[in-house]
Every structure is written in C-alpha cells, then in structure tokens.
Amino acid sequence: MVALGTPLKHALGDKTAKALAAGLDLHTVEDLLRHYPRRYAQRGELTDLSHLPLDEQVTVVAKVSAVQSRPMRQRRGTLLEVTVTDGHGTLKLTFFNQAWRQRDLQVGRHGLFAGKVGVFNGVRQLTHPDYQIIEDRPTVDVKAFADQLIPVYPASAAMASWSIAQSVRIILDTLDPLIEPLPDELRERRGLLGLSESFRRIHRPADRDDVRRAQDRLRFDEAFGLQVILAQRRAWAAAQPATPRVAAPGGLLASFDARLPFTLTAGQQDVAATLTADLARPHPMHRLLQGEVGSGKTVVALRAMLAVVDAGGQAALLAPTEVLAQQHHRSVTAMLGPLAERGLLGGAEGGTRVALLTGSQPAAVRRRMLLDIASGEAGIVIGTHALIQDTVDFFDLGLVVVDEQHRFGVEQRDALRSKSETPPHLLVMTATPIPRTVAMTVFGDLDVSTLTELPLGRTPITTHVVPSGEKPHFLERAWERVREEVAAGHQAYVVCPRIGATDGDPDGAGESVAEDEDEGDGGRRPAVAVLEVADLLADGPMSGLRLAVLHGRLAPDEKDDVMRRFAAGDIDVLVATTIIEVGVDVANATAMVVLDADRFGVSQLHQLRGRIGRGSAPGLCLLVTEAPEGTPSRERLDAVAATLDGFELSRVDLAQRREGDVLGASQSGRRSSLKLLAVIRDEDLIVDARSEAERLVADDPDLNRHLGLRSSLAALVDPDRAGYLEKA
C-alpha cells in the first residue's frame, strides 16, 4: 500500500519513476494523482488529424486504414508503413525492421498512437510511435465501447499517455485510505465528493458526470487551500505590532494639501482616507494600491509618506529602475517645492528633505545621502535596489512604498522592511490593473484599494493598429502624424523591443518584452532595435527633428540628462526601449509609435500607452505590426486598440497566459500548485472559497481542530514556498 507522500520509485519502480520525473517533474504519489487528464477521448470520438502541430508530442485516437510492408531501398531490412485515419485526416506510422507489428496493426482496428509529429514528402507521420490497440474483438458492445472515456494525459517523449494511465491505475489499486482535508460540515454543505473518490473518478471515470463532480471537488480544494493560507497570513499580519503614524494638525501634510494646484478626485480622496486610517492603527498596514495609468497613485502615496514624516518617522519609496527613481525624485520635490528644502535657503519651516539613493551615484553624494537617511534629516527616501543594501540605515522607517511591485523579488522587498525595529507599514503600488480574483489569489494577504478615475484635465488616447506588412503606406502616414504633432509644439516616443542591431535580448535595465510564440519564431526577422531605428529616422522621415535615444545600457547620468532634456522640451522625438514603461511623466508628449508591437504583451502596451495624453492635448498611439489579420498576435493588438479599460485588458492578457505565471509560481520560482483552477472562469468559486477560509481561520487560526487540512496545506506549501509566503 502507498500514501500520498510515497516516492514514485517505491510505488512504481526506478525505471517508471525516472521517466515520470524527467519528462513531467512528478516525484511522489500525490504528484502523479494530481497530474490530471487534459481531456477524455471516446472510442467513437476520433481525434482531428488534419491540424497536428509539427515537432510536438501528441496522442491520437484513430483507426488503421492501410498497412504496407516493403524492403528498404538504401539498406537491408523492411519498412512497415501504417496509415491511420479519424474519418477526416490521415497520419502515417513508420516502423523500421518491425514487420511483426502487423499482428497488432490490422486494418479496421482502433488504437491510441503517441509520438512526435514529423513530416516526410509532405505527409505528417509518427516514427516508431508508442501505441495501444483498444479494439481487440468484433463482438464488443459497440455503444459501451464508444462511450467509455479514455483519459488523455499531458505526456512526454519518455512517458506516453497510456503509460501514465497505467501508472495511475497501479497507484489507485494500492492507495492507502486518505485523510479527508476538508471539514465534513463544509464538504457536505457544498455537496462535494470525498478526496479518495475524487481521485478515482477523475482518473477512471464511468461517464462525464464523474469527471465534472471530481473536478468540482478538486478545483475547490485548490481555491480553498490557497485562501486558507492567505487568511492565515492576514491574521498573522493583523496581530503584529506597529507604530501608529498620525499626521500632526497643521503640519507637513496640511501644508502640502494647501499648496496643491488641483483638487483630488473623489477616488483619490477615498483612498487617502483609507490610508490615513490604516496608518493610525497599531498594526502594520498591508495594502495594494492599483489604478489605471495616470490615475494619480503617486500623489496619494506621497500624502501617506508625508503623514508618516509628520508623525516623526521616515518613508522609503522603492523603484525598479534608476530612470523611474529619478523621475519620482523630480516629481516629488517639484510637488513639495519649499517643503522639500528643510535647512536650505528658501526652505519652508516644518519641511523635510527628499533623498535619492541609486547604485551609480558618486561616492561623495552617496555618503551625504546615507548620512541624511541615518540622521532622519531625510524624511522621504527614494531609491532603487540600493536602498536594501546593508550600508543603508534608517533613523525610523515607518512606511515602505513599493512601486511596480512585480519588478521586485520578495526577498528584496523583505530586506527593506527589515530595516525597522517594528514592522513598517507597507503600500504596494501597481499600474497594471489586476482583476479582482487575481488580486484575491496573488495578493490575497494585502487589502486592495483601486483608483479608476482619471484626474481632471486628462484627455483620452486614440489607439490604432498600423499593419505595415499588408499596407506599407500606413507606416509612412504614421511618421507623418508624428511630424504633425511635433509641428503643433508637442513631442513623441518611438518604442522598440531591443537596443542594438546585434543584441538578441531586450533592454537589460528592468525592461521586458513578451515572447510571442503565436505563429512560431523560426522564420521571423529579429525585432527592430533603438540604435538602428534612430539612425533610419534621423536620415529619413524624422529628418530635421531633434532626436535622442534612451535605453537601459546608457550611463545613469546620460539617462538622466536625456530625460531632463525631453521633459524640458529640448527633444522632439525620443527613441526608446520599454525603459519608459512606468513613471515617465511628460505632459507635452502626445504621440507614440510602438514598432513590432506584436512582440509586447497586452499589459505592457497599455502601460506604454499611458506615457502619452498626460496633459491637456489628446494622445495618439500607433501600434505597428507585420502580424497578419486573424492571428492571435493581431487579435491582442486589436484588443488594446479597442479599449482604454486596463481592467478589461488585464482579463484579455490573463486569458492568453498560463495560469501558473499569473498566480505567483514564477515569482516564487516554483511550479504552481493550481492545476484546475482558472481565476477568470472560476471567479465565483474563488470568492466563495475566500469567505469559507476566513470563517474557518477566524474560528481556528492554527487549524488545531482541522489536522487533515493542516497536513494537506503543509504539502501544498513546502519549506521554500512557506518562506516565500512568510516574506510576502
């Protein structure tokens, strides 16, 4: 008998265990039982053979339609060629010196056939495929035979689908009785199967209803298990002590509000009130502030930082790149004016200082910044990863603000928070809109606030797809539109996926480009590059205009100089990588041309587009692509052009990405434990699971009365993952 934690080598033997580990990363009995079928074939439901992908491992259900054995021409031996069909397409099976297989592969027989799809003389084929005949005698009950479900598993070259099914069958026949992790009352109230029965039905179903009921139970397990872990994290965080930070009446925050040249939107005021209440509590704030590009998150975060400074503490803003850190420093000092110049001539009484700390600063500047931070002279500290170094000591760190949090590892964030004797308050910001259920899963230990309004005076952005492959003259018109914007006194961005003509990678300064595998990359030209495009534009359609380039491999002072000149209006067209994706705020920039736009992700395009239309003049974004109409790449671009709603686009983005990528496996460096749960499709289930988890954890925080659940969560959250969640 075997248990869930039994290594597969003890349950199935070394050879099978090695094959399951090498190709599928399955190591224990539970790993195998949670390797669910990706679909279920019926003997009467033959696989479509007409669209088999080349060079991929496939499993097909088909009928033998022809068999031919003949001598090989170039060498001794025989070649056995078997043609199989699903009634629509055909596939050839090729065997060298294995004529004896004719005994199995007789015309009219059905079988499962697995192998890597190749092509020879224009015909798709499997060479030496694994197979299993599933029709052995003509007297079989045809209806029962056709209706029986055959689980088809995600397979590998080392392990075909039916070999996995055979291994699962052995495990199910020798499995110890399982401890039920779900509380009986919860399971019965929701009408869920037991865990043992769910495993049996999902792997050996009698009918589709068996599959549905098993999936319902196992899908709920995934949602509920994750939500219990997150509910425990929230309860733990709420119990930690923190120093309340309340702004002084008539202090720095009040002075800042008095000098604001605009009125906060209703949404900004609501979020500001929430942050004020959070900071006043004796427990650390853990809040996610998300909002559309340009929705005014920075000013809301700055008010929270000023409240902490008012209360005698310090606030640190962690930015992912030097360009963004410098941009934040410029915008914060500009908004504060004399309030950021304490101790300097013309500085306001009761003000503070704003320190900037980056890795490339001269030693003398860095020493001065470190002294201001350690002495408390600098109430607000803005920086990159340099903030988390051991040499940085804070006088009294009361608030950590993390901008574009997805650019940071958990360890980096935790290192900054550890620079305070008591846990500081935490505000995480993102301009990448997150659907509610994703926020409940990825950021389930954070309270979520959302800004949806744009500040008054912001103008809408018009977006068009420019199909340069189909209509080259459209690209010519795009450059004309840029010149028209410049002639009207405005500025423009041209965005490229790469830096130079020979580098194969995107910019190395934190920028990223989504890999596009929709049509296969085998014959695609390299993505266009900043240095190439800048020269071509200067000598061609942008001749006579003031051009500059910006990318992550420029020296920090060069990057800062370029951004200062662009912000001052001394540059007409900035040719850049995605280094401008976040934080760059130049109100006079009204046009953007994104070249090879199909090589960027949906959310990234939405972020880039947010760099324009930040003033009173309307914005124009042109997405240039050679992707043909009707392809997934083109559909992504059409979706971006069709709406400015980042939350709608985030759903489009999520629908096109692997679930594990979204749910944190990539951040933690581990596989996602979610196999069946889809956060968009299963929105209602996730909401229900969160409510159930909160109720259970409130009643039994340490799960002392739910040992089966505690044990299953321990398996779900191994030591590495537990450490990841602990720091998160």
N, C-alpha and C positions, 0 to 999 in steps of 0.2 A: 504493500500500500504506500501511496505517496501523499505528501502535503503540498500546499501552495508554495512553500519556500524550498522544496526539494530541488537541488540542481538537476538539470535535464540529463546530465551524464549518468546520474544514479538511477533515473527513471527510464531512460531510453537507450543508454549505452553511449560510449565515447564517439563513435562514428556519426550517429544521428545528431548528437548534441553539438558536435563541431560544425556540422552543416547548418544547423539552426542558428548557431552563434555567428558564424562567419557571414552568412548572407542576410540574416534578418535581425541580428542583435538580440536573440532570445536566449535566455540563460537558465531560467527557473520554470517550474511547472506553471506558476501564475503568469509569467511572461507568455508562455505558449497558449494558455487558456484565454488570455486577453488579446491574442492575435486573431481577431475576428475575421470571418469570411468577408471579402469585399462585395460579393454578390452570391446569388444562388442560381445555378443553372438547372433547367429541367431537361430531361432527355428529349422532350418534344420541342424544346426552346433552344434551337441551334444558334451558335454564335455567328454574328455577321463577319464573314471572312473578307469582305471586299475593301475594308479600310484598316487592315492590320498595320500597325506602325513598324517601320523598319528598325532593326537593331535593338528591339526591346523583347524582353522575356514575356511570352504570352501563354495562356492556357485556353484552348478552344474545345468546344464540343462539336463534333462533326461526324459525317457518315462516309465510309470508304466507298468511293465510286469507281476506282480503277486501280489495278495492280499490274506492274510490269517489272520483270526481272531480265536483265541482259548483261552480257560481258562488257567490261570496261574497255575503252579503246586504248588508253595510254599505259595501262598497267594490268597486271593479272588480277583476276577476281571478278566479282559480279556487282552490279549496281541495281538495287531494288528501289523503284520509284512508285510511291503510293499517292494517289490523288484522293483528297477528301473534300467534301462539299457541305454547305449548310443550306443548299437549295438556291442560293443567290450567287455566292462567290466560291472560288476553289482555292486550295492550298496544296502544294506538293510536299510530300515527306520523302526524304532521301536517306537511304542506308547503304553504306559500303560494306561488301562482304558479309552481309547478314541476311542472306536469302531465306533462312529458316523463319524469319519473321512473317513470311507469307501465311504460316499456320494461324497466326493471330489476326493478321490484317486481311481479312476476306471481304470481298465486295458485299455491301449491304450492312456491314457491322457498324455500330456506333462506338465512339470512343472519346476519351479525353486525351488531347495531344498537347504537349508542352515543349517549348524550346525558344530559341532566339530567332526572330524573323529575319531572313536574308532574302536576296533576290538573285536569280540566275537566268540569263536570257529573257529578262523582263518578267519572270514569273516568281511570285513570292513562294518561299519554301522554308521548311524547318529541316535542318540536317541532324540526323541521329536524335530525333526528339524522344523524350520520355513519353510513354503513353499507357493508358489503361483501358482495355476493352470493357465496355459497360453493357454489352448485349451479347449474351452467350448462347441463347437458345430461342428458337422461333415460337415456342409455346408460352412465352412470358405474357402476363396480363399487360396488354399494351397501355391501357389507361393508367394503371398503377405505375408502370414503368415510366411513362411520360410525365406523370405528376410528381414523382419522387424528386425532392430537392437535393441537389448536389452542391455542397459548399465549395466555392472557388476562393482560394486564399491569395493574398499578396505573396508572391513566390520569389525565388531567386534561382540563379543558374545551378546552385548546389542543392536546391530543395524545391521540387515541383509541388504543385498544389495538392495533388492526391497523396503525396508522401507526407505533407503536413497533416492532411486529414487522417491518415493512418496513425501518425504520432499522437494526434489529439484523441483518437479513439482508444489507444492504449492507455493514455492518461486518464480518461473518463472512466475506463473499466477498472482502474486501480486506485482511484482517488479516495482519500480518507473523507469521512463526513466533515463538512465545513462549518466553522463557527459563523453564525449569521451576524454581519456587522451592523445591519440596520436594526434599530429598536423595533420589536414586534408590533407595538401600537402604531408606529409610523408606517411600517410596511403594510399592515392590514388595512389601515385607513386609506392608503393610496392604492390598494389592490395590486401590490407588486408581488411578483414571484420571489421565492427564496433564491439565494445565491447559487446553490448547487443546481437547482432546477434550471436556472437561467443559463448557466454554462452548458448544460446538456442540450437545452432547446436551441441555443444559438449555433451550436456545432453539429447537432444531429436532429434537425427539425423534421417533424412529420408534415407540417404544412406552413403556409405563410403566416398564419396566426401565431404559431410557435415563435417564429422569427420576430414578429412585432412585439410580443409580450416580453421576450428575452431582452430585446434591445431597449424597451421601455425601462426595464429594471436596471440594466447595466448603464444606460445613459443617465438615469437618476443618480446612481452610485457616483459617477464622475462629478456631476454638478454638486451633489450634496457633500461629498468628501472634500472637495476644494473649498466650498463655502464654510464648512466646519473649521477648517484650518484658518481661513481668513477671519472668521468670527472670533476664534481664539486669539489671533493676532490683535484684533481691535480691542478685545477685552484686556489683553496684556498691556497694550499701549495706554489705554484709558486709566490703568492703575498706576502708571509710572508718575513720579513727582516731576514737576517742572516749575520754574519761577514765573508767576503771573507777570505779564507785561502790559501795563495800563498807561496810556499817554497822559502826560501832565496837562491839566487845564491851562489853556493859553500858551502852551509850549510849542515845540518844533512842528508838530503835526498841524496844529491850528494855524501857525504862521504859513505853512506850505499851502494849506487849503485856501487861505486868504489871498495868496498870490497866483492861484491857478487861473489862467486866462479863459477857461471854459468850464462848463458845468458837467459834472459826471452824469453818465446815463443812469437811468433807473436801475439797470442791471449792475452797473459798477457800484452804485450806492448800496444795493442789497448785499453784494459780495463783500464790500468793505465793512458793512455792519457785522456780517458773519465772522470775518477775520478778527474784528475787534473783540467780539465775544469769545472767540477761541483763544486769543492771546491772553485774555484776562483770567482764564481758568488755571488751576494749579496742576494741570496735566498737559503734556505736550500736544500741541496741535499737529495733526497729520492730515493735510488737506491737498487735494489735487485741484488746481485751477486751470480749467481748459476753456478755450474760446477761439473763435474764428480769428484768422489773421487780421490784425488791425482792430481788434475788439477792445483794446485798452487794458490788457492784463498788466502791463508794466507799471502804469500809474497806480493801479490797485495794489500791486505788490510793494511799490515804493511807500505808499501810505502805511502799510503794515510794518515796513522796516523803520519808518520814522517813529511809529508808536513805540517800538522796542527801544530805539535810541532815546526817546523821551523818558522812558522808564529806567534809564541808566545802563542799558545793555548795548550790544552790537548786533548788526545784521550782516550776513555774508550772502552774496549772490554768486552762484557758481554757473559759469557759461562754458559751452563746449569748445569754442574756438577763440583765438585772440581777436579776430575781427569782431565777433559778437561781444566779447568782453569790453573791447574798446568802444564799441557802439553804445553799449549800456552805460559805460562811464561817461561818455559825452552827453547822452540824453538825460541821465540822472543829474549831472552837475548843471546842465542847462535848465532843467526844470526847477532845481533848487535855487539857482542863482547865488545871491549872497549867503543863503542858508548853508551852502556847502563850503564856506570860506572862513570857518571859525579861526580866530587868531591872526587872520591876514588883514591887510589894509582894505577897508571897504566891506569886510565880512560882517554878517549880521550877528548881533548879540544873541546868544542862545542857539547858534547854529551848530554844525558839526563839520567833519571832514569826510571826503569820499576817497578812499584809497583804491588804486588799481594795482593788481599783482598778477603778472604773467611770467612765463618762463624765460622770456627773451629780454627782459629789462636789464639795463646796465647795472652793475653791482652797487653803485652809489645810490641810484634811485630805489633799487630793491631794499637796501638797508634802511633807507628813510621810511619806506612803506611798512617794513616789518616793525620798525620802532613805533610808528603811529598805531599799528594794529595792536601791538603788545601793551602799549600805554593806555589804550582806549581813546586816544585823540581822534582816531578814525572811527566814527560810529557806523559807517557803511563801508563794507569792503567788497569790491567786485573783482573777480578773477577767474582764471582757468583752473586746470588741474594743479597749478602751482599752489593754490590755497590749501591743498591737503598734505603738503609736504611737512615733514617733522619740524622744520625750522620755523614754521608759522605758529605763533602763539597768540591767542586772543585774550583780551582783558576780561571780557564777559560776553561770550557768544550766546545770544538769546534767540536768534531766528536764522534758519538756513533756508534760502530760496534757491531752488534748482531749476534753471531754465532749460527747456528742451530736454527733459529728463531721460528720454530714450537714448540720448547720446552718451550716457554715463553708465558704468557698471555699478552694481550695488555696493561693491567694496569701496569704490571711490566716494560714493555718497555717505557711506557709513563712516569713512575716515574723517570727513569734515564734521559730521555730527558728534564725533567722539572728542572734539576739541573743547568741549564744555563739561564742567563738573556735573551738572544736572542736564538731562536731555533737553536740547533746544527745541523750540517749535520748528515745524517743517512745513514749507509750502513748495509744492512741486507744480511747475507750470508747463503746459504744452499747447502749441498752436495747431497740433494735429488732432482734429476732432475725433473723439472716441465714442462709438455707440454705447448706449447705457449698459448693455450686458457685457461688453468688453471691459468697461470700467469696473463692473462688478466682479470680474474674474481677475484681470491683470492687476488692477489697482484696488482690489477688494478690501485692503486694510487701510485705505485712505477715504476720508469723506470727500465728496465731489461737489465742486461749485462750477457753474458754467456761465460764460458770458456769450450771449448770442447777438446782441445789438451792436451795430457799428456806431462810433461817435458821430455827432452831428457834423456835417460838412464833408464827410467821406462820400465819394462818388462811386457808382457801380463800375465794374470792369467788364468789358466785352471781350469774349474769347472766340477765336476762330481756328479751325484746323486748316493748315495750308498743305495740300497734297502735292509736294514738289515732284514726286515721281510721276504722277499722272498728268499734272499741269504745271510745267516748269515756269510758265509766265506768272503763276500765282506768287512764286517766291520773289520774282522781280517786283511785283506790286507790294509785297511785304516790305522790301527795302525802301521803296518809295514812301510808304506810310511812315517809316521811321524818320526819313528826311523831313517829311511834313511836320511831324511832332517837334523835331529839333528846330525847324524854321519858325514854329509857333512859340519858341522860347522854352521848350521842355527838353527832357533827357530820356535816354533809353538804355535798356540792358539787352545784351545778346548772350544767351546762355548755351554753353557747350558741355558735353559729357566728360571730355578729357582735357588735359593741359597741353601736351605736346604731340607732335606728329608721330613720335616713335614709342611713347609710353603706352602700355597696354592697360593701365589701370586708371580709374577715376582719380580725382584730386585727393591728395593724402592729408588734407587738413581737417578731416572730420566729415567731408562731403561724401555722399554715396550716390550711386546710380543703380537703379533697379535693373537686374539682369532680365532680359527679355528672351524667353525661350519659345515664344508662341509659334514662330514659323521655323525654328531651328536656326542656329547661328553659323552653320557650316560654310555657306557661301556669302555671308554678309560682309560688306566692306567695314573697315574699322570706323568707330564713331568719330565724328568731327572733333577737332581739338582747338582750344582757345588760341594758341600761338599761330596755327595755320589760318584760322578764320580771321583773326585780327589783321594779318597781312593782306589777305584777299579783300577784306572790306576796305582797308585803307587805300588800296590801289584800284578799287572798283566802286561798288555802289555807295560807300560812305566816304568817298574821296572829298577832301576839303573839310571834313568834320574833325573835331578833337576826339580821338580815340585813346583809350587806355585799357590795359588788361589787369585782371585780378584773379589770383588763384592761390592755393594754399602753400605753394613752394616758394613764393616770394618771401623775402626777409620781412620780419614783422614791421619794421619802420617803413618799408616800401608799401606794405599793405595799408598801413595806417595813413600814409601820405596819399595814396590813391583814393581812399575813402573820404578823406578830408576834402580833396580837390573835387571829387564828384559831388559831395554834399554842398560844396560852395558854388557849384555850377560851372566849374572850370573845365569839366569834361562833358562832352555831348553824349558819347556812347561808351558804355562800359562793357567790354567783352570778358565774361567771367565764367567760372565753374559754379557749382552749387554752393560755393562758399558764401554766396549772398542769400542762401535759402531762408535763413532766420535772422531776425534782429536788425537788418539793414533798413533804415528809415529815411528815405529822401523824398520829400513830398513833391518835388518837381519832376520826378521820374514818372512818365505816363505810358511808356511803351515797352514791351518785352517781346523778343523773338527767341523762342526755345528751339534750337536746332536738334535734329534727331530726337524729337520729343517722345517718340515711342520707346526710347531706351530708359525713360524715367517712370517711376511709379506714380499712381494716381495722387496719393497724399503729397508726394514731393512736388508734383506740378502745381497742386493747389497752394502749397507753401511758397513756391517761387512766384506764382502769380500775385501773391499778396504783397510783393515788394512794390507794386505799382498801384496807382489810384489812391495814394495815401494823402493827397491834397485835395484841392477843390476842382481840379480838372479830371475828366473821365479817363479811365485806363484802357489800354488795348493790349491784349495778349495774343500772340500768334504762335501756334504750335506747328512747327514744320516737320513733316514726316514723309518717308517713302513707303510706309506700310500701306498695302492695298486695302481698299474698302472691303468691309466684311470680315477682316481678320480680327482676332482678339486685341491686338495692339491698337488697331484703328478704333475699335469699339471703346477702349479705355479713353482715348483722346476725345472721342465724341462725347463721352460721359462728362469729362472735365469741361468741355466747351458748353455743355447743355445747362450747367447749373453752377452757381456760386455757393451753394449749400455744402459746406465742408462735412457736415454730418451725413448727408446723403452720399457724398463721395467716399466717405470712410466705409460705408456699407458696401459700395461697389468694390473698393480696394480689398476689404476683408473677404468678399465672395471669391476673389481671384487668388487668394493666398492660402497656403497650408495653415490649418488650424493651429498646429504647434508653434509656428512662427509668431502668431499673434498672441498666444497665451503664455508666453514667457519662457518657452524652452530655450530659445536662442539666447536670452539674457542670462539664464542660469547655466547654460552650457550643457543641459541635459535634454533627453527626449521628453516630449510632452507626455503626460500620463493620460491625456484625453484622447480616446480612440473613436468614440461615437458622438460626443457632444459637439454641436456646431453652434457658436454663440449667437449667430443671427437667427438661424432656424429655430433654435430652442430657447428663445428669449423668455417665454412664459415659464418654462421649466426652471431656468436659472433663477428667476425672481422667486418662484415657489421654494426652491432649494435654499435660497438665502434666508427666507423667512423661517423655514424649518430649522435651519442651522442656528440662527440667532436664538430661537426659542430653546433649543436643546442646550446650547452653550451657556445661556443665562441660567438655566436650571442646574447644569452640571459642568462647570468650566473645565475641569481636568478630566472629564469623561470617566470618572471613577465608577459610575454605575453603568457604563457602556464599554466594557472591556473589549468586546469584539470589534466595535468601531475604532477604539483607540489602537488596537492591533493592526487593523487594515490601514489606518492613516499612517502608522509607523512604516508600513511597507510602501505606501504611496510617497511619503516624504522621507527619503533616505537621509543619512547624515549630511551629505553635500547639499541636498535640496533644503534640508531643515536650516542649515547655516545661511543659505541664500535668503530664505523667508525671514529668518531672525534679523538679518541685516536690513532687509527691505522694510 
